[in-house]
Each structure stands twice: as C-alpha cells, then as structure tokens.
Amino acid sequence: MNHKSILLVDDEEAILTSIGWALEKNNFTVTTATDGRKAIDELRARRYDLVITDLFMPRVDGIGVLTQAKNLYPDIGVIILTGQGDIGSAVQTLQLGADDYLQKPCDMDDLLSKARRSFEKQDLVARLRDQNERLKGEIAARKAVEMKLQQSRANLEHQVVERTAELTRTVDELKTALEKVLVKEKELQEKNRELHDINTTMNVMLKRRDKEHSEIRREIAAKTVETVLPLLKKAQTRASGATKNYMETAQANLLDVFSKHPHDSVLINARLAPRELQIVHSIRQNKSSKEIADLLGLSLRTIESYRENIRKKLGIKNQGKNLKKFLTSIL
C-alpha cells in the first residue's frame, strides 16, 4: 500500500474534490489547501512527499508555493497545474525547480504518471544522497587510514633508526665484552695449567704420604703384635672371669685397629661404650646372651638391655634385623 503524502493546492473546490478523490483512490494520502498562503502554512507544519499546486491563485500564487516549498525542503517534488495559454509561466516554474506541469483540465492518468515519476526521482535522489554520504564516509575513513598509515610509517622509520643505532651500540659492546672474555679465557687457561701442575704435584705428595703412613702403620702393628699381644696373651692365661674377658676383648680391639682393612665406620659412628664393645665382640664370637652374662658376671636382663641399647645406637631398633647378622655384615 502506498503511503506517499500529497499537498493539493487550488482555489477551485471542484478541482480539489475531483483530483483529491482520484489520488486517494490510488492510495495516496491527500491534504488540500484552497490558496497559496494556507499551503505554505501546511508546509511549515510538516513535510509532504509531493506538492500539486495551481499556478494562478489569489494572495500567493503557485510560484510562491513552489519557492517556499523548495526553501523548506529542497528535494520535495512539485507539479504545477496551469490553464490554457500559460505555457511560458509553466516553463518558468521548471527553471525554479518544479518537476513537471499539466494543463487544466488535466488527464488523471497523466497526473498519476507524473506524480509517480516525481516519487521515483525523489527516491533516486535519496539513494544518490545516501550513496554520496557513504562515499564521503568511506573517503574520510580511507583518508584517516592513510593518515594513520603515514604516521605508522614515520614511527616505524624512526624506530628502525633508533633500533639500528641501538643494535650498533650493542654490537660494539659485545665486541668489547668478547675481547675481554677472550683475555679472561686465556688467563683461565694459564691458571688451569698451573692448577693441573699443582694437582699433579699434590697427588704425588699424597701418594707418598699414604705410602709413608702405611709403612708407619705396619711398623706399629708389627711392634704391637710382637711386643704387646704376647704380654696380653700371657696375662690372659693367668686371669679368670671378667678380667680374662677384658683381656680377650683388648686383644680383639688391637687386632681390629691394626688389621689390613680399616675399622667399619658404622661402629665408629655408633660411639659404643667399652662394655658394649665387649658384648659386640662376644656376639661376633657366636656367644649367646646367657654365655655373655656368665662370662661378664652380669644378669641376663642386663645383657638384653645392653643389646637393645646397641641396636638403638646402630640405628636398627624396631627394624626386625638380627643383631649378630648385622654385626657380621658390616665387618
């Protein structure tokens, strides 16, 4: 359904009625005015899609209506109705911006055709205006993008210059640092050679010292076995009870100290008391707790207490390990 609005202006009521009826029959919304002044008031009140006005009217003629309509709405369509012999004036209206003119009495089909052409012209102008606005917007956006690109290019060139200078400085600094590193590396190589020579000398000295210690140890062990152990064995034959056991333990400890294999670090770190060492020695000799108790003149409960304390110092308490097997395994 067509909702185009038309302002129809004529000082003859019959023309307003007949033309208005025909336009409304074709689904146009029609407002009528009986003179030019009323038509101008209507135009000031609202915008119409098309003005159809008579050329000659009292007070304000069709040219006045045309001029005011174009002042208010430059794209509004205007069709002039004129009588016989007014062709010159009608042509003048075309020069002032009218879309077309018709002579009265006008043919309604011709009027409808000219009205539709006016609407098509307005639609075309509106589309062209929209396209023009879009083009302006696109051009403005493109110019803005180009401006940003120019700014970005200028910033990038500036950054390239700065980075190039910075890289040049960095390369120079790296060259200087590399030269220093090479000098330091050369110095370290010299130091390494010196340290290698020192280490070689130290190793020779340590081997010599170990050899000397071994020889001293063998000499002490030989002297001990030659002089001390015979006396202990002799004293043991004349001793009895706990004294005899102490003698036996002393012999075992001396043999441990001067054996070819070093004493086990576990026993050393355990810091066992002399009595505990006696019991450890007896356990190694496969003696039972009762035999150890009888040998040392202690109660069986005391020996068991010593065994538990030995377990604790060796770090095997509550681990389910056999004490004799453990003592045998660490030697």
MARFIZA-466674 format. One record per residue (C-alpha): residue number from 1; x, y, z; residue in one letter. Coordinates in Angstrom, 2 decimals. Layout:
MARFIZA-466674
<node i="NUM" east="X" north="Y" up="Z" aa="A"/>
...
***
This chain:
MARFIZA-466674
<node i="1" east="0.00" north="0.00" up="0.00" aa="M"/>
<node i="2" east="1.35" north="3.46" up="-1.00" aa="N"/>
<node i="3" east="1.70" north="5.88" up="1.92" aa="H"/>
<node i="4" east="3.07" north="8.84" up="-0.03" aa="K"/>
<node i="5" east="1.66" north="12.19" up="1.16" aa="S"/>
<node i="6" east="0.45" north="14.85" up="-1.30" aa="I"/>
<node i="7" east="-0.44" north="18.51" up="-0.66" aa="L"/>
<node i="8" east="-3.04" north="19.56" up="-3.28" aa="L"/>
<node i="9" east="-3.43" north="23.36" up="-3.70" aa="V"/>
<node i="10" east="-6.13" north="25.08" up="-5.84" aa="D"/>
<node i="11" east="-8.63" north="27.86" up="-5.34" aa="D"/>
<node i="12" east="-11.37" north="25.86" up="-7.08" aa="E"/>
<node i="13" east="-13.21" north="23.45" up="-4.79" aa="E"/>
<node i="14" east="-14.32" north="21.25" up="-7.69" aa="A"/>
<node i="15" east="-10.73" north="20.60" up="-8.77" aa="I"/>
<node i="16" east="-9.65" north="19.87" up="-5.21" aa="L"/>
<node i="17" east="-12.50" north="17.38" up="-4.85" aa="T"/>
<node i="18" east="-12.05" north="15.58" up="-8.18" aa="S"/>
<node i="19" east="-8.26" north="15.38" up="-8.18" aa="I"/>
<node i="20" east="-8.14" north="14.60" up="-4.43" aa="G"/>
<node i="21" east="-10.64" north="11.76" up="-4.86" aa="W"/>
<node i="22" east="-8.60" north="10.26" up="-7.73" aa="A"/>
<node i="23" east="-5.37" north="10.46" up="-5.77" aa="L"/>
<node i="24" east="-6.87" north="8.89" up="-2.65" aa="E"/>
<node i="25" east="-8.38" north="6.16" up="-4.82" aa="K"/>
<node i="26" east="-4.75" north="5.32" up="-5.80" aa="N"/>
<node i="27" east="-3.79" north="5.04" up="-2.14" aa="N"/>
<node i="28" east="-2.14" north="8.43" up="-1.70" aa="F"/>
<node i="29" east="-2.67" north="10.47" up="1.47" aa="T"/>
<node i="30" east="-4.05" north="13.83" up="0.31" aa="V"/>
<node i="31" east="-4.21" north="17.15" up="2.18" aa="T"/>
<node i="32" east="-5.90" north="20.09" up="0.43" aa="T"/>
<node i="33" east="-5.39" north="23.87" up="0.63" aa="A"/>
<node i="34" east="-7.63" north="26.49" up="-1.07" aa="T"/>
<node i="35" east="-4.88" north="29.10" up="-1.54" aa="D"/>
<node i="36" east="-1.10" north="29.53" up="-1.53" aa="G"/>
<node i="37" east="-0.90" north="31.02" up="1.97" aa="R"/>
<node i="38" east="-2.67" north="28.04" up="3.53" aa="K"/>
<node i="39" east="-0.41" north="25.73" up="1.53" aa="A"/>
<node i="40" east="2.71" north="27.43" up="2.93" aa="I"/>
<node i="41" east="1.33" north="27.08" up="6.49" aa="D"/>
<node i="42" east="0.80" north="23.36" up="5.84" aa="E"/>
<node i="43" east="4.36" north="23.02" up="4.54" aa="L"/>
<node i="44" east="5.76" north="24.75" up="7.60" aa="R"/>
<node i="45" east="3.77" north="22.40" up="9.82" aa="A"/>
<node i="46" east="5.03" north="19.20" up="8.16" aa="R"/>
<node i="47" east="6.87" north="17.79" up="5.17" aa="R"/>
<node i="48" east="4.97" north="16.32" up="2.20" aa="Y"/>
<node i="49" east="6.32" north="13.96" up="-0.45" aa="D"/>
<node i="50" east="4.70" north="15.94" up="-3.32" aa="L"/>
<node i="51" east="3.02" north="19.33" up="-3.85" aa="V"/>
<node i="52" east="0.48" north="19.70" up="-6.71" aa="I"/>
<node i="53" east="-0.42" north="23.36" up="-6.98" aa="T"/>
<node i="54" east="-2.34" north="25.63" up="-9.30" aa="D"/>
<node i="55" east="-0.19" north="28.36" up="-10.88" aa="L"/>
<node i="56" east="-2.58" north="31.31" up="-10.59" aa="F"/>
<node i="57" east="-4.23" north="31.88" up="-7.20" aa="M"/>
<node i="58" east="-5.11" north="34.94" up="-5.12" aa="P"/>
<node i="59" east="-2.74" north="36.28" up="-2.46" aa="R"/>
<node i="60" east="0.08" north="33.74" up="-3.04" aa="V"/>
<node i="61" east="0.37" north="32.06" up="-6.47" aa="D"/>
<node i="62" east="1.88" north="28.70" up="-7.42" aa="G"/>
<node i="63" east="5.35" north="30.19" up="-7.93" aa="I"/>
<node i="64" east="5.28" north="31.43" up="-4.30" aa="G"/>
<node i="65" east="4.22" north="27.97" up="-3.10" aa="V"/>
<node i="66" east="6.97" north="26.38" up="-5.25" aa="L"/>
<node i="67" east="9.64" north="28.76" up="-3.96" aa="T"/>
<node i="68" east="8.67" north="28.31" up="-0.30" aa="Q"/>
<node i="69" east="8.42" north="24.52" up="-0.65" aa="A"/>
<node i="70" east="11.92" north="24.32" up="-2.16" aa="K"/>
<node i="71" east="13.30" north="26.62" up="0.54" aa="N"/>
<node i="72" east="11.87" north="24.37" up="3.24" aa="L"/>
<node i="73" east="12.54" north="21.01" up="1.58" aa="Y"/>
<node i="74" east="14.99" north="21.21" up="-1.36" aa="P"/>
<node i="75" east="14.22" north="17.66" up="-2.54" aa="D"/>
<node i="76" east="10.41" north="17.93" up="-2.41" aa="I"/>
<node i="77" east="8.53" north="17.18" up="-5.62" aa="G"/>
<node i="78" east="6.32" north="19.93" up="-7.16" aa="V"/>
<node i="79" east="3.87" north="19.64" up="-10.10" aa="I"/>
<node i="80" east="2.29" north="22.86" up="-11.49" aa="I"/>
<node i="81" east="-1.30" north="22.96" up="-12.78" aa="L"/>
<node i="82" east="-1.92" north="25.75" up="-15.29" aa="T"/>
<node i="83" east="-4.66" north="26.88" up="-17.66" aa="G"/>
<node i="84" east="-4.62" north="27.44" up="-21.41" aa="Q"/>
<node i="85" east="-2.10" north="29.99" up="-22.64" aa="G"/>
<node i="86" east="0.14" north="29.85" up="-19.58" aa="D"/>
<node i="87" east="2.91" north="27.68" up="-21.11" aa="I"/>
<node i="88" east="5.57" north="30.38" up="-20.66" aa="G"/>
<node i="89" east="4.86" north="30.67" up="-16.96" aa="S"/>
<node i="90" east="4.84" north="26.88" up="-16.62" aa="A"/>
<node i="91" east="8.27" north="26.66" up="-18.21" aa="V"/>
<node i="92" east="9.49" north="29.28" up="-15.77" aa="Q"/>
<node i="93" east="8.39" north="27.03" up="-12.90" aa="T"/>
<node i="94" east="10.55" north="24.25" up="-14.31" aa="L"/>
<node i="95" east="13.52" north="26.60" up="-14.13" aa="Q"/>
<node i="96" east="12.65" north="27.32" up="-10.49" aa="L"/>
<node i="97" east="12.74" north="23.61" up="-9.60" aa="G"/>
<node i="98" east="9.30" north="22.17" up="-10.45" aa="A"/>
<node i="99" east="9.27" north="18.55" up="-11.58" aa="D"/>
<node i="100" east="6.62" north="18.99" up="-14.26" aa="D"/>
<node i="101" east="3.43" north="20.85" up="-15.22" aa="Y"/>
<node i="102" east="-0.02" north="19.96" up="-16.55" aa="L"/>
<node i="103" east="-2.69" north="21.99" up="-18.26" aa="Q"/>
<node i="104" east="-6.18" north="22.02" up="-16.76" aa="K"/>
<node i="105" east="-8.34" north="20.17" up="-17.09" aa="P"/>
<node i="106" east="-5.67" north="17.51" up="-16.68" aa="C"/>
<node i="107" east="-5.81" north="13.84" up="-17.53" aa="D"/>
<node i="108" east="-5.72" north="11.83" up="-14.29" aa="M"/>
<node i="109" east="-3.61" north="9.04" up="-15.74" aa="D"/>
<node i="110" east="-1.11" north="11.64" up="-16.89" aa="D"/>
<node i="111" east="-1.14" north="13.28" up="-13.45" aa="L"/>
<node i="112" east="-0.64" north="9.93" up="-11.70" aa="L"/>
<node i="113" east="2.21" north="9.09" up="-14.09" aa="S"/>
<node i="114" east="3.93" north="12.43" up="-13.43" aa="K"/>
<node i="115" east="3.41" north="12.00" up="-9.67" aa="A"/>
<node i="116" east="4.99" north="8.55" up="-9.74" aa="R"/>
<node i="117" east="7.92" north="9.89" up="-11.78" aa="R"/>
<node i="118" east="8.38" north="12.60" up="-9.15" aa="S"/>
<node i="119" east="8.43" north="9.98" up="-6.40" aa="F"/>
<node i="120" east="10.90" north="7.87" up="-8.38" aa="E"/>
<node i="121" east="13.06" north="10.96" up="-8.87" aa="K"/>
<node i="122" east="12.97" north="11.67" up="-5.12" aa="Q"/>
<node i="123" east="13.80" north="8.06" up="-4.32" aa="D"/>
<node i="124" east="16.65" north="8.17" up="-6.80" aa="L"/>
<node i="125" east="17.91" north="11.45" up="-5.34" aa="V"/>
<node i="126" east="17.63" north="9.98" up="-1.83" aa="A"/>
<node i="127" east="19.57" north="6.86" up="-2.87" aa="R"/>
<node i="128" east="22.16" north="9.01" up="-4.61" aa="L"/>
<node i="129" east="22.42" north="11.15" up="-1.49" aa="R"/>
<node i="130" east="22.85" north="8.06" up="0.69" aa="D"/>
<node i="131" east="25.45" north="6.69" up="-1.69" aa="Q"/>
<node i="132" east="27.17" north="10.06" up="-1.73" aa="N"/>
<node i="133" east="27.20" north="10.13" up="2.09" aa="E"/>
<node i="134" east="28.55" north="6.60" up="2.22" aa="R"/>
<node i="135" east="31.20" north="7.51" up="-0.33" aa="L"/>
<node i="136" east="32.10" north="10.58" up="1.71" aa="K"/>
<node i="137" east="32.30" north="8.40" up="4.80" aa="G"/>
<node i="138" east="34.43" north="5.83" up="3.01" aa="E"/>
<node i="139" east="36.67" north="8.56" up="1.61" aa="I"/>
<node i="140" east="37.01" north="10.12" up="5.06" aa="A"/>
<node i="141" east="37.73" north="6.71" up="6.59" aa="A"/>
<node i="142" east="40.25" north="5.96" up="3.86" aa="R"/>
<node i="143" east="41.94" north="9.31" up="4.41" aa="K"/>
<node i="144" east="42.03" north="8.60" up="8.14" aa="A"/>
<node i="145" east="43.54" north="5.16" up="7.46" aa="V"/>
<node i="146" east="46.07" north="6.68" up="5.07" aa="E"/>
<node i="147" east="46.93" north="9.30" up="7.67" aa="M"/>
<node i="148" east="47.43" north="6.57" up="10.29" aa="K"/>
<node i="149" east="49.50" north="4.58" up="7.82" aa="L"/>
<node i="150" east="51.67" north="7.61" up="7.17" aa="Q"/>
<node i="151" east="52.06" north="8.16" up="10.90" aa="Q"/>
<node i="152" east="52.80" north="4.47" up="11.43" aa="S"/>
<node i="153" east="55.33" north="4.52" up="8.59" aa="R"/>
<node i="154" east="57.01" north="7.59" up="10.05" aa="A"/>
<node i="155" east="57.03" north="6.00" up="13.53" aa="N"/>
<node i="156" east="58.36" north="2.75" up="12.09" aa="L"/>
<node i="157" east="61.14" north="4.55" up="10.23" aa="E"/>
<node i="158" east="62.00" north="6.41" up="13.43" aa="H"/>
<node i="159" east="62.01" north="3.14" up="15.38" aa="Q"/>
<node i="160" east="64.18" north="1.49" up="12.71" aa="V"/>
<node i="161" east="66.70" north="4.32" up="13.01" aa="V"/>
<node i="162" east="66.69" north="4.07" up="16.81" aa="E"/>
<node i="163" east="66.90" north="0.27" up="16.81" aa="R"/>
<node i="164" east="69.69" north="0.32" up="14.24" aa="T"/>
<node i="165" east="71.67" north="2.74" up="16.40" aa="A"/>
<node i="166" east="70.91" north="0.65" up="19.48" aa="E"/>
<node i="167" east="71.98" north="-2.55" up="17.72" aa="L"/>
<node i="168" east="75.16" north="-0.86" up="16.56" aa="T"/>
<node i="169" east="75.94" north="0.13" up="20.14" aa="R"/>
<node i="170" east="75.09" north="-3.37" up="21.34" aa="T"/>
<node i="171" east="77.34" north="-4.97" up="18.72" aa="V"/>
<node i="172" east="80.19" north="-2.68" up="19.74" aa="D"/>
<node i="173" east="79.61" north="-3.54" up="23.41" aa="E"/>
<node i="174" east="79.50" north="-7.25" up="22.57" aa="L"/>
<node i="175" east="82.75" north="-6.98" up="20.65" aa="K"/>
<node i="176" east="84.40" north="-5.29" up="23.62" aa="T"/>
<node i="177" east="82.93" north="-7.86" up="26.02" aa="A"/>
<node i="178" east="84.07" north="-10.71" up="23.75" aa="L"/>
<node i="179" east="87.59" north="-9.34" up="23.68" aa="E"/>
<node i="180" east="87.58" north="-9.20" up="27.48" aa="K"/>
<node i="181" east="86.20" north="-12.73" up="27.66" aa="V"/>
<node i="182" east="88.94" north="-13.99" up="25.35" aa="L"/>
<node i="183" east="91.54" north="-12.34" up="27.56" aa="V"/>
<node i="184" east="89.95" north="-13.88" up="30.68" aa="K"/>
<node i="185" east="89.73" north="-17.26" up="28.95" aa="E"/>
<node i="186" east="93.41" north="-17.10" up="28.16" aa="K"/>
<node i="187" east="94.15" north="-16.21" up="31.77" aa="E"/>
<node i="188" east="91.96" north="-19.09" up="32.97" aa="L"/>
<node i="189" east="93.78" north="-21.50" up="30.68" aa="Q"/>
<node i="190" east="97.03" north="-20.37" up="32.26" aa="E"/>
<node i="191" east="95.53" north="-20.79" up="35.72" aa="K"/>
<node i="192" east="94.21" north="-24.25" up="34.78" aa="N"/>
<node i="193" east="97.62" north="-25.32" up="33.60" aa="R"/>
<node i="194" east="99.13" north="-24.06" up="36.85" aa="E"/>
<node i="195" east="96.44" north="-25.84" up="38.90" aa="L"/>
<node i="196" east="96.97" north="-29.02" up="36.90" aa="H"/>
<node i="197" east="100.67" north="-28.90" up="37.67" aa="D"/>
<node i="198" east="99.91" north="-28.22" up="41.33" aa="I"/>
<node i="199" east="97.36" north="-31.08" up="41.45" aa="N"/>
<node i="200" east="99.85" north="-33.42" up="39.84" aa="T"/>
<node i="201" east="102.45" north="-32.45" up="42.44" aa="T"/>
<node i="202" east="99.86" north="-32.79" up="45.27" aa="M"/>
<node i="203" east="98.80" north="-36.24" up="44.05" aa="N"/>
<node i="204" east="102.40" north="-37.37" up="44.03" aa="V"/>
<node i="205" east="102.89" north="-35.98" up="47.54" aa="M"/>
<node i="206" east="99.64" north="-37.56" up="48.82" aa="L"/>
<node i="207" east="100.56" north="-40.95" up="47.41" aa="K"/>
<node i="208" east="103.97" north="-40.61" up="49.02" aa="R"/>
<node i="209" east="102.34" north="-39.62" up="52.33" aa="R"/>
<node i="210" east="99.87" north="-42.52" up="52.16" aa="D"/>
<node i="211" east="102.74" north="-44.87" up="51.47" aa="K"/>
<node i="212" east="104.66" north="-43.46" up="54.42" aa="E"/>
<node i="213" east="101.55" north="-43.77" up="56.67" aa="H"/>
<node i="214" east="101.05" north="-47.35" up="55.58" aa="S"/>
<node i="215" east="104.63" north="-48.16" up="56.33" aa="E"/>
<node i="216" east="104.40" north="-46.48" up="59.75" aa="I"/>
<node i="217" east="101.15" north="-48.35" up="60.46" aa="R"/>
<node i="218" east="102.70" north="-51.64" up="59.50" aa="R"/>
<node i="219" east="105.68" north="-50.91" up="61.69" aa="E"/>
<node i="220" east="103.42" north="-50.01" up="64.66" aa="I"/>
<node i="221" east="101.24" north="-53.06" up="64.05" aa="A"/>
<node i="222" east="104.27" north="-55.28" up="63.81" aa="A"/>
<node i="223" east="105.70" north="-53.84" up="67.02" aa="K"/>
<node i="224" east="102.33" north="-54.20" up="68.77" aa="T"/>
<node i="225" east="101.86" north="-57.78" up="67.64" aa="V"/>
<node i="226" east="105.47" north="-58.52" up="68.53" aa="E"/>
<node i="227" east="105.56" north="-56.85" up="71.94" aa="T"/>
<node i="228" east="102.03" north="-56.13" up="73.30" aa="V"/>
<node i="229" east="99.95" north="-59.11" up="72.21" aa="L"/>
<node i="230" east="102.29" north="-61.72" up="73.74" aa="P"/>
<node i="231" east="102.06" north="-59.93" up="77.06" aa="L"/>
<node i="232" east="98.24" north="-59.77" up="76.84" aa="L"/>
<node i="233" east="98.04" north="-63.45" up="75.96" aa="K"/>
<node i="234" east="100.36" north="-64.30" up="78.82" aa="K"/>
<node i="235" east="98.29" north="-62.21" up="81.22" aa="A"/>
<node i="236" east="95.11" north="-63.83" up="79.88" aa="Q"/>
<node i="237" east="96.32" north="-67.31" up="80.80" aa="T"/>
<node i="238" east="96.71" north="-66.20" up="84.41" aa="R"/>
<node i="239" east="93.42" north="-64.27" up="84.55" aa="A"/>
<node i="240" east="89.95" north="-65.56" up="85.18" aa="S"/>
<node i="241" east="86.35" north="-64.39" up="84.99" aa="G"/>
<node i="242" east="85.73" north="-60.80" up="83.86" aa="A"/>
<node i="243" east="89.45" north="-59.99" up="83.79" aa="T"/>
<node i="244" east="90.05" north="-62.77" up="81.31" aa="K"/>
<node i="245" east="87.20" north="-61.49" up="79.14" aa="N"/>
<node i="246" east="88.62" north="-57.94" up="79.24" aa="Y"/>
<node i="247" east="91.98" north="-59.30" up="78.10" aa="M"/>
<node i="248" east="90.34" north="-61.14" up="75.25" aa="E"/>
<node i="249" east="88.40" north="-58.00" up="74.20" aa="T"/>
<node i="250" east="91.58" north="-55.89" up="74.34" aa="A"/>
<node i="251" east="93.34" north="-58.36" up="72.03" aa="Q"/>
<node i="252" east="90.41" north="-58.27" up="69.57" aa="A"/>
<node i="253" east="90.32" north="-54.48" up="69.57" aa="N"/>
<node i="254" east="94.06" north="-54.25" up="68.94" aa="L"/>
<node i="255" east="93.74" north="-56.66" up="66.05" aa="L"/>
<node i="256" east="90.86" north="-54.56" up="64.67" aa="D"/>
<node i="257" east="92.90" north="-51.40" up="64.89" aa="V"/>
<node i="258" east="95.89" north="-52.82" up="63.08" aa="F"/>
<node i="259" east="94.11" north="-55.10" up="60.62" aa="S"/>
<node i="260" east="94.72" north="-54.64" up="56.92" aa="K"/>
<node i="261" east="91.14" north="-53.37" up="56.45" aa="H"/>
<node i="262" east="90.04" north="-50.13" up="58.18" aa="P"/>
<node i="263" east="87.56" north="-50.36" up="61.05" aa="H"/>
<node i="264" east="83.93" north="-50.15" up="59.92" aa="D"/>
<node i="265" east="82.56" north="-46.58" up="60.07" aa="S"/>
<node i="266" east="79.21" north="-47.79" up="61.45" aa="V"/>
<node i="267" east="80.77" north="-48.95" up="64.71" aa="L"/>
<node i="268" east="82.90" north="-45.83" up="64.95" aa="I"/>
<node i="269" east="79.91" north="-43.51" up="64.45" aa="N"/>
<node i="270" east="77.84" north="-45.51" up="66.93" aa="A"/>
<node i="271" east="80.19" north="-44.40" up="69.76" aa="R"/>
<node i="272" east="79.82" north="-47.66" up="71.72" aa="L"/>
<node i="273" east="80.96" north="-47.80" up="75.34" aa="A"/>
<node i="274" east="83.73" north="-50.26" up="76.38" aa="P"/>
<node i="275" east="81.20" north="-52.67" up="77.91" aa="R"/>
<node i="276" east="79.12" north="-52.51" up="74.72" aa="E"/>
<node i="277" east="82.24" north="-53.23" up="72.65" aa="L"/>
<node i="278" east="82.86" north="-56.30" up="74.86" aa="Q"/>
<node i="279" east="79.34" north="-57.56" up="74.16" aa="I"/>
<node i="280" east="79.69" north="-56.83" up="70.41" aa="V"/>
<node i="281" east="82.94" north="-58.85" up="70.37" aa="H"/>
<node i="282" east="81.20" north="-61.76" up="72.17" aa="S"/>
<node i="283" east="78.25" north="-61.67" up="69.77" aa="I"/>
<node i="284" east="80.67" north="-61.86" up="66.85" aa="R"/>
<node i="285" east="82.17" north="-64.96" up="68.53" aa="Q"/>
<node i="286" east="78.68" north="-66.53" up="68.32" aa="N"/>
<node i="287" east="78.12" north="-66.42" up="72.08" aa="K"/>
<node i="288" east="74.53" north="-66.40" up="73.39" aa="S"/>
<node i="289" east="73.19" north="-63.79" up="75.81" aa="S"/>
<node i="290" east="73.39" north="-66.30" up="78.69" aa="K"/>
<node i="291" east="77.00" north="-67.18" up="77.86" aa="E"/>
<node i="292" east="77.87" north="-63.45" up="77.71" aa="I"/>
<node i="293" east="76.11" north="-62.89" up="81.05" aa="A"/>
<node i="294" east="78.03" north="-65.73" up="82.69" aa="D"/>
<node i="295" east="81.28" north="-64.54" up="81.12" aa="L"/>
<node i="296" east="80.88" north="-60.91" up="82.27" aa="L"/>
<node i="297" east="79.26" north="-61.77" up="85.60" aa="G"/>
<node i="298" east="76.05" north="-59.87" up="84.72" aa="L"/>
<node i="299" east="72.40" north="-60.82" up="84.74" aa="S"/>
<node i="300" east="70.69" north="-61.99" up="81.57" aa="L"/>
<node i="301" east="68.31" north="-58.99" up="81.77" aa="R"/>
<node i="302" east="71.29" north="-56.62" up="81.89" aa="T"/>
<node i="303" east="72.81" north="-58.25" up="78.76" aa="I"/>
<node i="304" east="69.47" north="-57.94" up="76.94" aa="E"/>
<node i="305" east="69.29" north="-54.28" up="77.94" aa="S"/>
<node i="306" east="72.81" north="-53.75" up="76.53" aa="Y"/>
<node i="307" east="71.80" north="-55.48" up="73.29" aa="R"/>
<node i="308" east="68.80" north="-53.18" up="72.90" aa="E"/>
<node i="309" east="70.97" north="-50.12" up="73.55" aa="N"/>
<node i="310" east="73.46" north="-51.37" up="70.92" aa="I"/>
<node i="311" east="70.57" north="-51.78" up="68.44" aa="R"/>
<node i="312" east="69.48" north="-48.22" up="69.15" aa="K"/>
<node i="313" east="72.97" north="-46.76" up="68.64" aa="K"/>
<node i="314" east="73.41" north="-48.73" up="65.39" aa="L"/>
<node i="315" east="70.03" north="-47.46" up="64.14" aa="G"/>
<node i="316" east="68.39" north="-50.88" up="63.67" aa="I"/>
<node i="317" east="65.95" north="-50.84" up="66.57" aa="K"/>
<node i="318" east="62.39" north="-51.93" up="65.61" aa="N"/>
<node i="319" east="63.57" north="-52.90" up="62.11" aa="Q"/>
<node i="320" east="63.38" north="-56.68" up="62.60" aa="G"/>
<node i="321" east="67.10" north="-57.20" up="61.87" aa="K"/>
<node i="322" east="69.20" north="-59.87" up="63.58" aa="N"/>
<node i="323" east="71.94" north="-58.19" up="65.61" aa="L"/>
<node i="324" east="74.53" north="-60.91" up="65.01" aa="K"/>
<node i="325" east="73.93" north="-60.94" up="61.24" aa="K"/>
<node i="326" east="74.09" north="-57.16" up="61.14" aa="F"/>
<node i="327" east="77.41" north="-57.03" up="63.08" aa="L"/>
<node i="328" east="78.84" north="-59.72" up="60.82" aa="T"/>
<node i="329" east="77.72" north="-57.96" up="57.64" aa="S"/>
<node i="330" east="79.33" north="-54.62" up="58.46" aa="I"/>
<node i="331" east="82.80" north="-56.09" up="59.02" aa="L"/>
***
